[in-house]
């Protein structure tokens, strides 16, 4: 049966676990109408445009 030869250090153990606790980063694009950052393939929350057409009437 395979048995570890040395104890795994706390640093090595925590380094291995760190990837599961990382915050997710979301891609953002610039809205061609107003220039504000927005999520891709979504209606711009600032101006209400999507694909060059006004979808939501913004104030």
MMTF fields as JSON, N, C-alpha, C and O atoms, coordinates in Angstrom:
{
  "mmtfVersion": "1.0.0",
  "mmtfProducer": "UNKNOWN",
  "numBonds": 235,
  "numAtoms": 236,
  "numGroups": 59,
  "numChains": 1,
  "numModels": 1,
  "chainsPerModel": [1],
  "groupsPerChain": [59],
  "chainIdList": ["A"],
  "bondAtomList": [4, 2, 8, 6, 12, 10, 16, 14, 20, 18, 24, 22, 28, 26, 32, 30, 36, 34, 40, 38, 44, 42, 48, 46, 52, 50, 56, 54, 60, 58, 64, 62, 68, 66, 72, 70, 76, 74, 80, 78, 84, 82, 88, 86, 92, 90, 96, 94, 100, 98, 104, 102, 108, 106, 112, 110, 116, 114, 120, 118, 124, 122, 128, 126, 132, 130, 136, 134, 140, 138, 144, 142, 148, 146, 152, 150, 156, 154, 160, 158, 164, 162, 168, 166, 172, 170, 176, 174, 180, 178, 184, 182, 188, 186, 192, 190, 196, 194, 200, 198, 204, 202, 208, 206, 212, 210, 216, 214, 220, 218, 224, 222, 228, 226, 232, 230],
  "bondOrderList": [1, 1, 1, 1, 1, 1, 1, 1, 1, 1, 1, 1, 1, 1, 1, 1, 1, 1, 1, 1, 1, 1, 1, 1, 1, 1, 1, 1, 1, 1, 1, 1, 1, 1, 1, 1, 1, 1, 1, 1, 1, 1, 1, 1, 1, 1, 1, 1, 1, 1, 1, 1, 1, 1, 1, 1, 1, 1],
  "groupList": [{"groupName": "UNK", "atomNameList": ["N", "CA", "C", "O"], "elementList": ["N", "C", "C", "O"], "formalChargeList": [0, 0, 0, 0], "bondAtomList": [1, 0, 2, 1, 3, 2], "bondOrderList": [1, 1, 2], "singleLetterCode": "X", "chemCompType": "L-PEPTIDE LINKING"}],
  "groupTypeList": [0, 0, 0, 0, 0, 0, 0, 0, 0, 0, 0, 0, 0, 0, 0, 0, 0, 0, 0, 0, 0, 0, 0, 0, 0, 0, 0, 0, 0, 0, 0, 0, 0, 0, 0, 0, 0, 0, 0, 0, 0, 0, 0, 0, 0, 0, 0, 0, 0, 0, 0, 0, 0, 0, 0, 0, 0, 0, 0],
  "groupIdList": [1, 2, 3, 4, 5, 6, 7, 8, 9, 10, 11, 12, 13, 14, 15, 16, 17, 18, 19, 20, 21, 22, 23, 24, 25, 26, 27, 28, 29, 30, 31, 32, 33, 34, 35, 36, 37, 38, 39, 40, 41, 42, 43, 44, 45, 46, 47, 48, 49, 50, 51, 52, 53, 54, 55, 56, 57, 58, 59],
  "secStructList": [7, 7, 7, 7, 1, 1, 7, 7, 7, 2, 2, 2, 2, 2, 2, 2, 2, 4, 4, 4, 4, 7, 7, 7, 7, 7, 7, 3, 3, 3, 7, 6, 6, 6, 7, 7, 3, 3, 3, 6, 6, 1, 7, 7, 6, 6, 6, 7, 3, 3, 6, 6, 3, 3, 7, 1, 7, 7, 7],
  "xCoordList": [0.842, 0.0, 0.892, 1.901, 0.52, 1.322, 1.115, -0.017, 2.213, 2.178, 3.111, 4.21, 2.707, 3.588, 4.881, 4.858, 6.003, 7.282, 7.484, 8.105, 6.958, 7.103, 5.743, 4.815, 5.646, 4.42, 4.265, 5.232, 3.057, 2.783, 2.712, 1.956, 3.509, 3.555, 2.263, 1.515, 2.015, 0.805, 0.827, -0.209, 2.008, 2.128, 1.761, 1.023, 2.267, 1.973, 0.502, -0.12, -0.056, -1.471, -2.359, -3.301, -2.061, -2.869, -2.707, -3.657, -1.525, -1.316, -2.201, -2.75, -2.326, -3.155, -4.628, -5.363, -5.067, -6.477, -6.845, -8.03, -5.876, -6.137, -6.959, -7.719, -6.829, -7.51, -9.021, -9.75, -9.505, -10.948, -11.574, -12.793, -10.757, -11.274, -11.11, -11.478, -10.567, -10.297, -11.607, -12.564, -11.65, -12.833, -12.934, -11.923, -14.135, -14.34, -14.233, -14.74, -13.575, -13.493, -14.383, -14.39, -15.121, -16.044, -15.506, -14.949, -15.675, -15.241, -16.182, -17.398, -15.619, -16.436, -16.028, -14.866, -16.989, -16.739, -17.255, -18.026, -16.823, -17.262, -18.485, -18.485, -19.524, -20.741, -20.427, -19.883, -20.752, -20.449, -21.304, -20.928, -22.442, -23.315, -22.844, -22.656, -22.656, -22.355, -20.926, -20.475, -20.21, -18.827, -18.644, -17.517, -19.718, -19.637, -19.339, -19.738, -18.643, -18.408, -19.702, -20.544, -19.846, -21.029, -20.634, -19.561, -21.493, -21.244, -21.529, -22.465, -20.746, -20.983, -22.308, -22.731, -22.957, -24.222, -25.353, -26.255, -25.306, -26.353, -26.744, -25.965, -27.944, -28.388, -27.58, -27.355, -27.148, -26.384, -27.301, -28.339, -26.945, -27.813, -27.819, -28.721, -26.82, -26.719, -27.607, -28.37, -27.505, -28.25, -29.402, -30.269, -29.443, -30.542, -30.423, -31.399, -29.241, -29.052, -28.461, -27.697, -28.834, -28.225, -28.192, -29.218, -27.026, -26.837, -27.295, -27.872, -27.034, -27.355, -28.814, -29.196, -29.629, -31.055, -31.417, -30.88, -32.325, -32.763, -33.777, -34.847, -33.431, -34.279, -35.07, -36.257, -34.416, -35.037, -34.965, -33.902, -36.075, -36.069, -35.381, -35.87, -34.247, -33.488, -33.84, -34.203, -33.726, -34.072, -32.98, -33.114],
  "yCoordList": [-1.175, 0.0, 1.244, 1.287, 2.252, 3.459, 4.333, 4.628, 4.741, 5.584, 6.768, 6.573, 8.004, 9.15, 9.014, 8.588, 9.376, 9.282, 10.442, 10.275, 11.636, 12.826, 13.474, 13.334, 14.181, 14.915, 16.091, 16.795, 16.294, 17.429, 18.679, 18.736, 19.684, 20.907, 21.697, 21.514, 22.585, 23.417, 24.319, 24.564, 24.808, 25.698, 24.967, 25.503, 23.77, 22.993, 22.604, 22.659, 22.212, 21.848, 23.037, 22.897, 24.215, 25.398, 25.905, 26.439, 25.748, 26.143, 25.324, 25.84, 24.062, 23.172, 23.543, 23.465, 23.945, 24.274, 25.683, 25.987, 26.534, 27.951, 28.164, 29.13, 27.295, 27.519, 27.417, 28.029, 26.654, 26.512, 27.701, 27.872, 28.528, 29.681, 30.983, 32.046, 30.917, 32.118, 32.773, 32.081, 34.095, 34.82, 34.735, 34.78, 34.613, 34.522, 35.912, 36.89, 35.985, 37.247, 37.142, 36.122, 38.183, 38.182, 39.061, 40.128, 38.609, 39.393, 40.569, 40.429, 41.722, 42.891, 43.454, 43.368, 44.032, 44.698, 46.128, 46.456, 46.964, 48.354, 48.476, 47.984, 49.131, 49.341, 50.297, 51.375, 49.938, 50.829, 52.097, 53.078, 52.097, 53.275, 54.315, 55.483, 53.881, 54.848, 54.749, 55.653, 53.676, 53.548, 53.008, 52.96, 52.601, 52.056, 50.553, 49.893, 50.0, 48.552, 47.791, 48.232, 46.638, 45.796, 44.352, 44.073, 43.436, 42.02, 41.707, 42.266, 40.828, 40.507, 39.772, 39.004, 40.002, 39.375, 39.718, 38.909, 40.915, 41.399, 42.809, 43.508, 43.222, 44.59, 45.501, 45.175, 46.632, 47.585, 48.182, 48.749, 48.072, 48.618, 50.147, 50.755, 50.766, 52.218, 52.868, 53.786, 52.387, 53.032, 52.187, 52.722, 50.893, 50.04, 49.516, 49.003, 49.63, 49.165, 47.763, 47.382, 46.998, 45.699, 45.503, 45.629, 45.196, 44.937, 46.132, 45.95, 47.349, 48.553, 48.98, 49.964, 48.256, 48.596, 48.896, 48.274, 49.846, 50.169, 49.117, 48.985, 48.38, 47.296, 47.772, 47.474, 48.503, 49.031, 50.535, 51.094, 51.203, 52.657, 53.134, 52.894, 53.807, 54.323, 55.786, 56.498, 56.223, 57.614, 58.577, 59.789],
  "zCoordList": [0.0, 0.0, 0.0, 0.704, -0.787, -0.88, 0.345, 0.731, 0.947, 2.132, 1.894, 1.376, 2.258, 2.056, 2.856, 4.011, 2.244, 2.926, 3.886, 4.936, 3.536, 4.369, 4.619, 3.823, 5.735, 6.062, 5.085, 4.795, 4.589, 3.716, 4.578, 5.548, 4.215, 5.011, 4.855, 3.895, 5.828, 5.776, 4.546, 3.928, 4.199, 3.046, 1.744, 0.918, 1.569, 0.353, 0.301, -0.761, 1.44, 1.512, 1.157, 0.377, 1.729, 1.481, 0.059, -0.514, -0.523, -1.92, -2.852, -3.825, -2.541, -3.357, -3.243, -4.228, -2.055, -1.833, -2.303, -2.439, -2.548, -2.826, -4.093, -4.168, -5.086, -6.357, -6.221, -7.001, -5.24, -5.098, -4.376, -4.417, -3.712, -2.989, -3.767, -3.268, -4.976, -5.764, -6.203, -6.551, -6.186, -6.642, -8.157, -8.858, -8.65, -10.091, -10.715, -10.167, -11.85, -12.579, -13.803, -14.493, -14.065, -15.181, -16.29, -16.035, -17.522, -18.667, -18.852, -18.718, -19.157, -19.448, -20.791, -21.187, -21.485, -22.755, -22.645, -21.743, -23.568, -23.569, -24.466, -25.594, -23.967, -24.75, -25.901, -25.66, -27.141, -28.263, -28.278, -28.919, -27.588, -27.574, -26.556, -26.895, -25.306, -24.245, -23.71, -23.007, -24.027, -23.589, -22.185, -21.691, -21.527, -20.179, -20.241, -21.2, -19.235, -19.229, -18.957, -18.174, -19.618, -19.441, -19.665, -20.199, -19.26, -19.501, -20.966, -21.538, -21.585, -22.987, -23.191, -22.327, -24.323, -24.711, -23.748, -23.535, -23.166, -22.278, -22.699, -23.347, -22.33, -22.569, -21.652, -20.486, -22.175, -21.37, -20.303, -20.645, -19.021, -17.975, -17.954, -17.378, -18.576, -18.557, -19.623, -19.322, -20.878, -21.962, -22.498, -23.189, -22.206, -22.638, -24.048, -24.594, -24.662, -26.035, -26.052, -25.165, -27.087, -27.35, -28.86, -29.528, -29.393, -30.82, -31.669, -32.741, -31.184, -31.94, -31.881, -32.514, -31.131, -31.042, -29.596, -28.679, -29.384, -28.028, -27.592, -28.186, -26.56, -26.055, -24.841, -24.709, -23.969, -22.753, -22.811, -23.081, -22.564, -22.55, -21.272, -20.167, -21.432, -20.277, -20.062, -20.998, -18.806, -18.515, -18.975, -18.805]
}
